[in-house]
Amino acid sequence: MGYGKLEPSDRGNVSAQSNESEIATSHSPPSATRGGKSKNKKLIFLAALSIVLIAASAVSAVLLIGVRTRASGPPGATMPRKPTQAISKACRKTRYPNLCVNSLLDFPGAMSASEEDLVHISFNMTLQHLSKALYTTSELTSLKMDSLTRSAYDVCLELLDDSVDAVERALTTVSGGGGGSDNQDVVTWLSAALTNQETCSEGFEEGGSSVNGNVKTQVAEKLKDLSELVSNCLALFSGSISDDFSGVPVQNKRRLMAAEEDNISGDFPRWLTRNERRLLGLPVSAIQADIVVSKDGNGTVKTIAEAIKKAPEYSDRRTIIYVRAGRYEENNLKVGRKKKNLMFIGDGKGKTVISGGKSVSESMTTFHTASFAATGAGFIARDMTFVNWAGPARHQAVALRVGADHAVIYRCQVLGYQDTLYVHSNRQFFRESEVYGTVDFIFGNAAVVFQNCTIYARKPMDLQKNTITAQNRKDPNQNTGISIHACRIVATSDLEASKGSFPTYLGRPWKMYARTVYMMSYLGDHIHPRGWLEWNTSNFALNTCYYGEYMNSGPGGAVGQRVKWEGYRVITSTVEASKFTVAQFIFGSSWLPSTGVAFLAGLSV
């Protein structure tokens, strides 16, 4: 697989010989066949319906804006093509100002709108473009595609559908109908929509020349300027709210202090209901599950797939699925966006095991290799193991992919080699869990905090290096990144015996604004003294990334020989470090207590 000169979209093997930052190329996977036409027909119908609804909401928004701005010009007057002062001022805040101006000039009501109204108009416009892209891309489903191309195409359809939903929720919130939602929800959902578009593009890049060029070109045409429009919408909204640190909005100080005081006791956090807090602390025998999965037939269902299907859609009530001990080898399990508030409880790590062996060697995208995936908001997993047994020779092979907002992984184990854990998007919290891998084995663009976890580097293949993280924040306005707080970073026994031959790095920048911090964690002596690794032999992202370390311990925590990149810093300020805590980075003071998982809101108790 090839790599882009500026923003590589493919994460191949890390070579241990040659130059220290040289990346070896990957293999080209063989072909196979995949289906999915019935699902895509349904998407076409839903996309068509959504366009009608979006068009109606856009007209309503324009009419509302027109009431407030009618005095700005006589009725029936021809609007000039030159942008208004409000448009020019607003678009200067964006990363794509020319596109911003041109797109607003073409949208009804923008020429008479105030700068504040332009923020609302940008949401309507972005949603309209996303809905149209979903509809027109769905029309390509009948084209003949090889397995890898079909996999990439299906990823795009799924993520476009998710993006429409995310921007719809964001629009509802900024229009005053978001209920308990706030500004940080909007930034999160727009950040996720932008990540979705990037993942769609990456799918077609993964296969290189193996991907059907005609399909790739047609999809690219349908999605033209879409990522940039979402970016502009995010920039316009971010510029309209308080934000004192790039991409990390800070909540009310009094609220944060109260949240930290609430959790000094070490009890379950306040963002779960009282009942859910009990659920995470109770033994399995004391929990009344809604659905019981048992391979021997003594439960409600025999498979996890049946349990997911049986769970209600869009439920505000917590649905508990108890998965009894056993190894569940099912075909790429997924908790979809409509399956909200599902909680999976197992009998313990190594006892309840969800297993799979898909990899990119089988002509599918990395996104589709996950043994288990969750995108339904409020997803919780407790006392389980997720494994991808494909092995290091088959390269990208995901054990667990999470794109669910307000997701919690508690006392779980995630096992793999390359690309073990895909923290794709939205807000996530991992507590007292274990992650094993080799190359880029924690990767993605969620806003995620790992707390009291153990992260194991394994022995990789010959000529490889280990890289723990590969974060892919593409836009400086995204509130995303990886925060590793109060964790243990250690080597497995097989790596420990040969660590001199296989250096391990804390991470490397996958995208331009990659952001990862390690705070108050123990780092073993398998960590290379330089700490961090370049993506490739160029200086890509070294000045624009944000890589930080704060008060780490252990032999690998010494910072004297760390990289000298402009984007790397040894954090000395508690104020700066606190921005990557649960309370401030994933805004856990407002939602984590309801999950029942114990957590530190601040740097320490």
C-alpha positions as CSV (number, residue, x, y, z in Angstrom):
1,M,0.0,0.0,0.0
2,G,1.2,3.5,-0.7
3,Y,1.4,6.6,1.5
4,G,0.4,10.1,0.7
5,K,3.2,12.7,0.9
6,L,1.4,15.0,3.3
7,E,-1.4,13.1,5.0
8,P,-0.9,9.3,4.7
9,S,-4.1,7.4,4.9
10,D,-2.7,3.9,5.3
11,R,-1.0,2.5,8.4
12,G,1.4,-0.2,7.2
13,N,4.2,-2.1,9.0
14,V,6.8,-0.3,11.0
15,S,10.2,-1.4,9.8
16,A,12.8,-2.0,12.5
17,Q,15.8,-1.9,10.2
18,S,16.9,0.9,7.8
19,N,16.1,4.4,8.9
20,E,14.4,4.7,12.3
21,S,11.3,6.3,10.8
22,E,11.0,4.3,7.6
23,I,7.7,2.6,7.0
24,A,7.6,-0.7,5.0
25,T,4.9,-1.2,2.5
26,S,2.1,-3.7,3.0
27,H,0.8,-6.4,0.9
28,S,-2.1,-6.4,-1.6
29,P,-4.9,-8.6,-0.3
30,P,-6.5,-11.3,-2.5
31,S,-10.1,-11.0,-3.8
32,A,-13.4,-12.4,-2.6
33,T,-17.0,-11.5,-2.9
34,R,-19.5,-9.5,-0.7
35,G,-23.1,-8.7,-0.8
36,G,-25.2,-6.0,0.9
37,K,-27.7,-4.9,-1.9
38,S,-30.9,-5.2,0.1
39,K,-29.4,-3.0,2.8
40,N,-28.3,-0.4,0.2
41,K,-31.8,-0.3,-1.3
42,K,-33.2,0.6,2.1
43,L,-30.6,3.3,2.4
44,I,-31.6,4.8,-0.9
45,F,-35.2,5.1,0.3
46,L,-34.1,6.5,3.6
47,A,-31.8,8.9,1.9
48,A,-34.5,10.1,-0.5
49,L,-36.9,10.6,2.5
50,S,-34.2,12.5,4.4
51,I,-33.6,14.9,1.5
52,V,-37.3,15.8,1.5
53,L,-37.3,16.4,5.2
54,I,-34.0,18.3,5.2
55,A,-35.2,20.5,2.3
56,A,-38.3,21.3,4.3
57,S,-36.3,22.2,7.4
58,A,-33.9,24.3,5.4
59,V,-36.8,26.3,4.0
60,S,-38.2,26.7,7.5
61,A,-34.8,27.9,8.7
62,V,-34.6,30.4,5.8
63,L,-38.1,31.7,6.5
64,L,-37.2,32.2,10.2
65,I,-34.0,34.0,9.3
66,G,-35.9,36.1,6.8
67,V,-38.3,37.3,9.5
68,R,-35.3,38.7,11.4
69,T,-33.5,40.1,8.4
70,R,-36.3,41.4,6.2
71,A,-35.4,45.0,6.9
72,S,-32.0,44.6,5.3
73,G,-33.3,44.9,1.7
74,P,-36.5,45.7,-0.2
75,P,-38.7,42.8,-1.2
76,G,-37.9,41.3,-4.6
77,A,-34.5,43.0,-4.8
78,T,-31.8,41.0,-6.7
79,M,-29.1,39.9,-4.3
80,P,-25.6,40.7,-5.5
81,R,-23.0,37.9,-5.8
82,K,-20.5,39.8,-3.7
83,P,-20.4,38.4,-0.2
84,T,-21.8,40.5,2.6
85,Q,-19.6,41.7,5.4
86,A,-21.2,39.0,7.7
87,I,-20.3,36.2,5.2
88,S,-16.7,37.5,4.7
89,K,-16.2,37.8,8.5
90,A,-17.6,34.4,9.3
91,C,-15.7,32.6,6.5
92,R,-12.4,34.0,7.7
93,K,-12.7,31.7,10.7
94,T,-12.8,28.6,8.5
95,R,-10.0,26.5,7.0
96,Y,-11.6,26.7,3.5
97,P,-12.8,30.3,3.2
98,N,-13.3,30.3,-0.5
99,L,-15.6,27.3,-0.4
100,C,-17.3,28.8,2.6
101,V,-18.1,32.0,0.7
102,N,-19.2,30.3,-2.5
103,S,-21.4,27.8,-0.7
104,L,-23.1,30.4,1.4
105,L,-23.7,32.6,-1.7
106,D,-25.6,29.8,-3.2
107,F,-27.8,29.1,-0.2
108,P,-31.1,30.9,0.3
109,G,-31.2,33.5,3.0
110,A,-27.5,33.8,3.5
111,M,-27.1,37.2,1.8
112,S,-29.5,38.8,4.3
113,A,-28.3,36.8,7.4
114,S,-26.4,38.1,10.3
115,E,-23.1,36.4,11.3
116,E,-25.0,34.5,14.1
117,D,-27.6,33.3,11.6
118,L,-24.9,32.1,9.3
119,V,-23.9,29.5,11.8
120,H,-27.4,28.1,11.7
121,I,-27.5,28.3,7.9
122,S,-24.2,26.4,7.7
123,F,-25.7,23.5,9.6
124,N,-28.7,23.4,7.2
125,M,-26.5,23.6,4.2
126,T,-24.1,20.9,5.5
127,L,-27.0,18.6,6.3
128,Q,-28.5,19.1,2.9
129,H,-25.2,18.3,1.2
130,L,-24.7,15.2,3.3
131,S,-28.2,13.9,2.6
132,K,-27.7,14.4,-1.1
133,A,-24.4,12.7,-1.0
134,L,-26.0,9.7,0.8
135,Y,-28.8,9.5,-1.8
136,T,-26.5,9.8,-4.9
137,T,-23.9,7.5,-3.5
138,S,-26.6,4.9,-2.8
139,E,-27.5,4.9,-6.5
140,L,-24.1,3.2,-7.2
141,T,-24.9,0.1,-5.3
142,S,-25.8,-1.9,-8.5
143,L,-22.4,-1.3,-10.0
144,K,-20.2,-4.4,-10.3
145,M,-17.5,-4.3,-7.6
146,D,-14.8,-6.7,-6.4
147,S,-14.7,-7.6,-2.7
148,L,-12.4,-4.8,-1.6
149,T,-14.2,-2.1,-3.5
150,R,-17.5,-3.3,-2.1
151,S,-16.1,-3.2,1.4
152,A,-14.9,0.4,0.9
153,Y,-18.2,1.4,-0.7
154,D,-20.3,-0.1,2.1
155,V,-18.2,1.7,4.7
156,C,-19.0,5.0,3.0
157,L,-22.7,4.3,2.9
158,E,-22.8,3.4,6.6
159,L,-20.7,6.4,7.7
160,L,-22.7,8.9,5.5
161,D,-25.9,7.6,7.2
162,D,-24.2,8.1,10.6
163,S,-23.1,11.6,9.6
164,V,-26.6,12.7,8.5
165,D,-27.8,11.6,11.9
166,A,-25.0,13.4,13.8
167,V,-25.5,16.7,12.0
168,E,-29.3,16.4,12.4
169,R,-28.8,16.1,16.2
170,A,-26.3,19.0,16.1
171,L,-28.8,21.2,14.2
172,T,-31.6,20.3,16.6
173,T,-29.4,21.4,19.5
174,V,-28.2,24.7,18.0
175,S,-31.9,25.4,17.2
176,G,-32.8,25.1,20.8
177,G,-34.4,21.7,20.7
178,G,-31.6,19.5,22.0
179,G,-33.0,18.9,25.5
180,G,-30.0,18.2,27.8
181,S,-27.4,18.6,25.0
182,D,-24.9,21.4,25.1
183,N,-22.2,23.0,23.0
184,Q,-19.7,20.2,23.6
185,D,-22.2,17.7,22.2
186,V,-22.4,19.7,19.0
187,V,-18.6,19.8,18.7
188,T,-18.4,16.1,19.3
189,W,-21.0,15.2,16.7
190,L,-19.5,17.5,14.1
191,S,-16.1,16.1,14.9
192,A,-17.5,12.6,14.4
193,A,-19.1,13.5,11.1
194,L,-15.8,14.9,9.8
195,T,-14.0,11.7,10.9
196,N,-16.6,9.6,9.1
197,Q,-15.8,11.3,5.8
198,E,-12.1,10.8,6.3
199,T,-12.7,7.1,7.0
200,C,-14.8,6.8,3.9
201,S,-11.9,8.2,1.8
202,E,-9.3,6.0,3.6
203,G,-11.3,2.9,2.7
204,F,-10.8,3.5,-1.0
205,E,-7.1,4.3,-0.5
206,E,-6.3,1.2,1.5
207,G,-6.4,-1.1,-1.5
208,G,-4.4,1.1,-3.8
209,S,-4.6,-0.1,-7.4
210,S,-6.7,-3.1,-6.3
211,V,-9.8,-0.9,-5.8
212,N,-12.1,-0.4,-8.8
213,G,-11.0,3.0,-10.1
214,N,-14.3,3.7,-11.7
215,V,-16.3,3.3,-8.5
216,K,-13.7,5.2,-6.5
217,T,-13.9,8.1,-8.9
218,Q,-17.7,8.2,-8.9
219,V,-17.9,8.1,-5.1
220,A,-15.3,10.8,-4.9
221,E,-17.4,13.0,-7.2
222,K,-20.5,12.4,-5.0
223,L,-18.5,13.4,-1.9
224,K,-16.8,16.4,-3.5
225,D,-16.2,19.2,-0.9
226,L,-18.2,17.3,1.7
227,S,-15.4,17.0,4.2
228,E,-14.5,20.6,3.8
229,L,-18.1,21.7,4.3
230,V,-18.3,19.8,7.6
231,S,-15.0,21.3,8.6
232,N,-16.3,24.8,7.8
233,C,-19.5,24.2,9.8
234,L,-17.4,23.0,12.7
235,A,-15.2,26.1,12.5
236,L,-18.1,28.5,12.3
237,F,-19.7,26.9,15.4
238,S,-16.5,26.6,17.4
239,G,-15.8,30.3,16.7
240,S,-19.2,31.2,18.1
241,I,-18.6,29.5,21.5
242,S,-15.9,29.8,24.2
243,D,-12.8,27.8,23.4
244,D,-9.5,28.6,25.2
245,F,-7.5,25.6,24.0
246,S,-7.4,24.3,20.4
247,G,-10.1,21.7,20.1
248,V,-10.6,21.3,23.8
249,P,-13.6,23.4,25.0
250,V,-13.4,24.0,28.8
251,Q,-16.6,23.8,30.8
252,N,-17.6,26.1,33.7
253,K,-14.8,26.0,36.3
254,R,-17.2,25.8,39.2
255,R,-18.9,22.8,37.6
256,L,-15.6,21.0,37.1
257,M,-14.5,21.6,40.7
258,A,-17.9,20.2,41.9
259,A,-17.5,17.2,39.7
260,E,-14.0,16.5,41.1
261,E,-15.3,16.9,44.7
262,D,-18.1,14.5,43.9
263,N,-15.7,11.7,43.0
264,I,-13.2,12.1,45.8
265,S,-14.9,9.2,47.6
266,G,-13.9,6.9,44.7
267,D,-17.5,5.7,44.3
268,F,-19.1,5.2,41.0
269,P,-19.3,8.5,39.0
270,R,-22.4,10.6,38.9
271,W,-23.1,10.4,35.2
272,L,-24.9,7.0,35.5
273,T,-28.3,6.6,37.1
274,R,-28.2,5.1,40.6
275,N,-29.5,1.8,39.1
276,E,-26.7,1.7,36.5
277,R,-24.1,2.4,39.1
278,R,-25.3,-0.6,41.0
279,L,-25.1,-2.7,37.8
280,L,-21.4,-2.1,37.4
281,G,-20.7,-2.9,41.0
282,L,-22.9,-5.9,41.4
283,P,-21.8,-9.5,40.9
284,V,-23.3,-11.1,37.8
285,S,-25.5,-13.4,39.9
286,A,-27.3,-10.4,41.3
287,I,-28.1,-8.8,38.0
288,Q,-31.5,-9.2,36.2
289,A,-30.6,-9.3,32.5
290,D,-33.1,-8.5,29.8
291,I,-31.4,-11.0,27.4
292,V,-29.2,-14.0,28.3
293,V,-26.8,-15.4,25.7
294,S,-25.8,-19.0,26.3
295,K,-24.2,-21.4,23.8
296,D,-25.8,-24.4,25.5
297,G,-29.3,-23.2,24.9
298,N,-30.1,-22.4,28.6
299,G,-30.5,-18.7,28.0
300,T,-32.8,-16.4,26.0
301,V,-30.7,-16.9,22.8
302,K,-27.7,-18.9,21.7
303,T,-25.8,-16.2,19.9
304,I,-24.8,-12.6,20.5
305,A,-26.1,-11.7,17.0
306,E,-29.5,-12.8,18.1
307,A,-29.3,-10.8,21.3
308,I,-28.4,-7.6,19.4
309,K,-31.3,-8.2,17.0
310,K,-33.7,-8.8,19.9
311,A,-32.7,-5.6,21.7
312,P,-35.0,-2.5,21.1
313,E,-34.1,0.4,18.9
314,Y,-33.6,4.0,20.0
315,S,-34.3,3.0,23.6
316,D,-33.7,5.5,26.4
317,R,-33.9,2.6,28.9
318,R,-30.8,0.5,29.6
319,T,-31.0,-3.0,28.0
320,I,-28.8,-5.6,29.8
321,I,-27.4,-8.4,27.8
322,Y,-25.6,-11.1,29.9
323,V,-23.2,-13.2,27.8
324,R,-22.3,-16.4,29.7
325,A,-18.8,-17.9,29.6
326,G,-17.8,-19.3,26.3
327,R,-16.0,-18.4,23.1
328,Y,-18.3,-16.8,20.7
329,E,-17.0,-17.0,17.1
330,E,-19.6,-15.0,15.1
331,N,-19.3,-13.0,11.9
332,N,-18.3,-9.4,12.6
333,L,-20.7,-8.5,15.3
334,K,-22.0,-5.0,15.4
335,V,-24.2,-2.9,17.7
336,G,-25.5,-0.4,15.1
337,R,-26.5,3.3,15.7
338,K,-30.1,2.5,16.3
339,K,-29.3,0.1,19.2
340,K,-28.8,2.6,22.0
341,N,-28.0,2.0,25.6
342,L,-27.0,-1.6,25.4
343,M,-24.9,-3.0,28.2
344,F,-23.0,-6.3,27.7
345,I,-21.9,-8.1,30.8
346,G,-19.7,-11.2,30.7
347,D,-18.4,-13.7,33.3
348,G,-14.9,-12.1,33.2
349,K,-11.9,-11.5,31.1
350,G,-10.8,-14.7,29.4
351,K,-14.1,-16.4,30.3
352,T,-16.6,-14.6,28.0
353,V,-14.7,-14.2,24.8
354,I,-15.9,-12.6,21.6
355,S,-13.6,-13.8,18.8
356,G,-12.9,-13.2,15.2
357,G,-10.1,-13.5,12.6
358,K,-10.9,-11.1,9.8
359,S,-8.0,-9.1,8.4
360,V,-7.2,-6.9,5.4
361,S,-5.7,-9.9,3.8
362,E,-9.2,-11.1,3.0
363,S,-9.9,-8.2,0.7
364,M,-11.7,-5.9,3.1
365,T,-11.1,-2.6,4.7
366,T,-9.6,-2.2,8.2
367,F,-13.0,-0.8,9.3
368,H,-14.7,-4.1,8.4
369,T,-12.2,-6.4,10.1
370,A,-13.5,-5.8,13.7
371,S,-14.5,-8.9,15.6
372,F,-17.0,-6.6,17.5
373,A,-18.1,-3.1,16.6
374,A,-20.4,-0.6,18.5
375,T,-21.8,2.7,17.2
376,G,-25.0,2.8,19.3
377,A,-24.8,5.7,21.9
378,G,-24.5,4.6,25.5
379,F,-22.7,1.3,24.7
380,I,-21.2,-0.4,27.8
381,A,-19.1,-3.6,27.9
382,R,-18.0,-5.1,31.2
383,D,-16.0,-8.2,32.1
384,M,-15.4,-9.5,28.6
385,T,-12.5,-10.3,26.2
386,F,-12.5,-9.1,22.5
387,V,-9.9,-10.8,20.3
388,N,-8.8,-10.9,16.7
389,W,-6.7,-14.0,16.2
390,A,-5.6,-13.2,12.6
391,G,-2.0,-12.8,13.8
392,P,0.7,-10.3,13.0
393,A,1.4,-11.7,9.5
394,R,-2.0,-10.7,8.3
395,H,-1.5,-7.1,9.3
396,Q,-4.5,-4.8,10.0
397,A,-7.0,-6.9,12.1
398,V,-9.2,-5.1,14.5
399,A,-10.5,-6.8,17.7
400,L,-12.8,-4.0,18.9
401,R,-14.1,-0.9,17.0
402,V,-16.0,1.7,19.0
403,G,-17.8,4.7,17.4
404,A,-20.5,5.0,20.0
405,D,-20.9,8.3,21.9
406,H,-20.7,8.0,25.7
407,A,-19.2,4.5,25.4
408,V,-17.6,2.7,28.4
409,I,-15.3,-0.3,28.4
410,Y,-14.9,-1.6,31.9
411,R,-12.7,-4.5,33.1
412,C,-12.3,-5.8,29.6
413,Q,-9.5,-7.2,27.6
414,V,-8.8,-6.4,23.9
415,L,-6.3,-8.7,22.2
416,G,-4.7,-8.4,18.8
417,Y,-1.5,-7.4,17.0
418,Q,-1.7,-4.6,14.4
419,D,-4.7,-2.3,14.8
420,T,-6.1,-4.1,17.8
421,L,-8.4,-1.3,19.1
422,Y,-10.1,1.2,16.8
423,V,-11.3,4.1,18.9
424,H,-13.0,5.5,15.8
425,S,-15.1,8.6,17.0
426,N,-17.2,10.3,19.7
427,R,-16.5,10.1,23.4
428,Q,-15.2,7.0,25.0
429,F,-13.9,5.9,28.4
430,F,-11.8,2.8,29.2
431,R,-11.3,1.8,32.8
432,E,-9.3,-1.1,34.4
433,S,-9.0,-2.8,31.0
434,E,-6.1,-4.4,29.1
435,V,-5.1,-3.8,25.5
436,Y,-2.5,-5.9,23.6
437,G,-0.8,-5.2,20.3
438,T,2.1,-4.3,18.1
439,V,1.7,-1.8,15.3
440,D,-0.6,1.2,15.9
441,F,-2.7,-0.9,18.2
442,I,-4.7,1.9,19.6
443,F,-5.8,4.1,16.7
444,G,-8.6,6.4,15.6
445,N,-10.1,9.8,16.2
446,A,-12.3,9.5,19.3
447,A,-12.1,11.7,22.3
448,V,-11.0,8.9,24.6
449,V,-9.5,8.5,28.0
450,F,-7.8,5.4,29.3
451,Q,-7.7,5.3,33.0
452,N,-6.2,2.6,35.3
453,C,-5.6,0.4,32.3
454,T,-2.7,-1.8,31.4
455,I,-1.3,-1.5,27.8
456,Y,0.8,-4.4,26.7
457,A,3.2,-4.2,23.7
458,R,3.7,-7.7,22.2
459,K,6.6,-9.1,20.2
460,P,6.1,-8.0,16.6
461,M,7.2,-9.7,13.3
462,D,10.9,-9.5,12.3
463,L,11.9,-6.0,11.1
464,Q,8.9,-4.3,12.8
465,K,8.8,-1.7,15.5
466,N,5.9,-1.3,17.9
467,T,3.9,1.9,18.0
468,I,1.2,2.0,20.7
469,T,-0.9,4.8,19.3
470,A,-1.8,6.2,15.8
471,Q,-4.1,9.2,16.4
472,N,-5.7,10.7,13.3
473,R,-7.1,14.1,14.2
474,K,-7.3,16.0,10.9
475,D,-8.8,19.3,11.8
476,P,-7.7,21.6,14.6
477,N,-11.3,22.3,15.6
478,Q,-12.0,18.7,16.4
479,N,-12.2,18.0,20.2
480,T,-10.5,14.6,19.8
481,G,-7.4,12.8,20.9
482,I,-6.1,9.9,23.1
483,S,-5.5,10.5,26.8
484,I,-3.7,7.8,28.7
485,H,-4.0,8.6,32.4
486,A,-2.8,6.6,35.4
487,C,-2.1,3.5,33.3
488,R,0.7,0.9,33.1
489,I,2.6,0.6,29.8
490,V,4.4,-2.7,29.9
491,A,5.8,-5.5,27.7
492,T,4.5,-9.0,27.4
493,S,6.9,-11.8,28.4
494,D,7.9,-12.6,24.8
495,L,8.8,-9.0,24.0
496,E,10.5,-8.6,27.4
497,A,12.9,-11.3,26.4
498,S,13.9,-9.6,23.1
499,K,13.0,-5.9,23.6
500,G,16.5,-4.8,22.5
501,S,15.6,-6.0,18.9
502,F,12.1,-4.5,18.8
503,P,11.8,-0.9,19.9
504,T,8.5,0.4,21.2
505,Y,7.2,3.9,20.7
506,L,4.4,5.8,22.4
507,G,2.9,6.8,19.1
508,R,3.2,8.3,15.7
509,P,1.1,11.0,14.0
510,W,-1.4,9.5,11.5
511,K,-2.9,12.8,10.5
512,M,-1.8,16.5,10.6
513,Y,-3.2,17.4,14.0
514,A,-2.7,14.1,15.8
515,R,-3.0,14.4,19.6
516,T,-2.0,12.0,22.3
517,V,-0.9,12.5,25.9
518,Y,0.4,10.2,28.6
519,M,-0.1,11.4,32.1
520,M,0.9,10.0,35.5
521,S,1.5,6.6,34.0
522,Y,4.2,3.9,34.5
523,L,6.3,3.4,31.4
524,G,8.4,0.2,31.2
525,D,12.0,0.1,29.9
526,H,10.8,-1.3,26.5
527,I,9.9,2.3,25.5
528,H,12.5,3.8,23.2
529,P,14.3,6.8,24.7
530,R,13.1,9.0,21.8
531,G,9.5,8.2,22.9
532,W,7.8,9.0,19.6
533,L,8.2,8.0,16.0
534,E,7.8,9.9,12.7
535,W,5.0,8.6,10.5
536,N,7.5,8.2,7.6
537,T,10.8,9.6,6.5
538,S,9.3,13.1,6.0
539,N,8.6,15.7,8.6
540,F,4.8,15.1,8.3
541,A,2.8,16.6,11.2
542,L,5.8,17.1,13.5
543,N,5.0,20.8,13.9
544,T,1.3,20.5,14.0
545,C,0.7,17.4,16.2
546,Y,0.2,17.6,20.0
547,Y,2.2,15.0,21.8
548,G,2.6,15.5,25.6
549,E,3.9,13.7,28.7
550,Y,3.0,14.7,32.2
551,M,4.6,13.3,35.4
552,N,5.1,9.8,34.1
553,S,7.2,7.3,36.0
554,G,9.3,4.1,35.4
555,P,12.4,3.6,33.3
556,G,10.6,4.5,30.1
557,G,9.3,7.7,31.5
558,A,12.6,9.6,31.3
559,V,12.2,12.5,28.9
560,G,15.9,13.6,28.5
561,Q,16.3,12.0,25.1
562,R,12.8,12.6,23.7
563,V,12.2,13.9,20.2
564,K,12.7,17.6,19.5
565,W,9.6,18.2,17.4
566,E,7.7,21.4,17.7
567,G,4.6,19.4,18.4
568,Y,6.0,17.5,21.3
569,R,6.1,19.0,24.8
570,V,6.8,17.9,28.4
571,I,3.8,19.2,30.2
572,T,4.7,21.1,33.4
573,S,1.4,23.0,34.0
574,T,-1.4,21.3,35.9
575,V,-3.8,23.6,34.1
576,E,-2.6,22.2,30.7
577,A,-2.6,18.6,31.9
578,S,-6.1,18.9,33.4
579,K,-7.5,19.6,29.9
580,F,-6.9,15.9,29.1
581,T,-8.7,14.6,32.2
582,V,-12.1,12.9,32.2
583,A,-13.9,16.0,33.4
584,Q,-12.5,18.3,30.8
585,F,-11.6,16.2,27.8
586,I,-14.6,13.9,27.5
587,F,-16.8,16.0,29.7
588,G,-17.4,13.0,31.9
589,S,-18.7,15.0,34.8
590,S,-22.0,15.2,33.0
591,W,-22.4,11.6,31.7
592,L,-20.0,9.2,33.3
593,P,-21.7,9.1,36.7
594,S,-24.8,7.4,35.1
595,T,-22.7,4.5,33.9
596,G,-21.6,3.4,37.4
597,V,-17.9,3.1,36.4
598,A,-15.6,4.6,39.0
599,F,-13.3,7.3,37.6
600,L,-11.1,10.3,38.5
601,A,-12.6,13.5,37.2
602,G,-9.3,15.4,37.6
603,L,-5.6,14.5,37.6
604,S,-5.9,12.7,41.0
605,V,-8.0,12.4,44.1
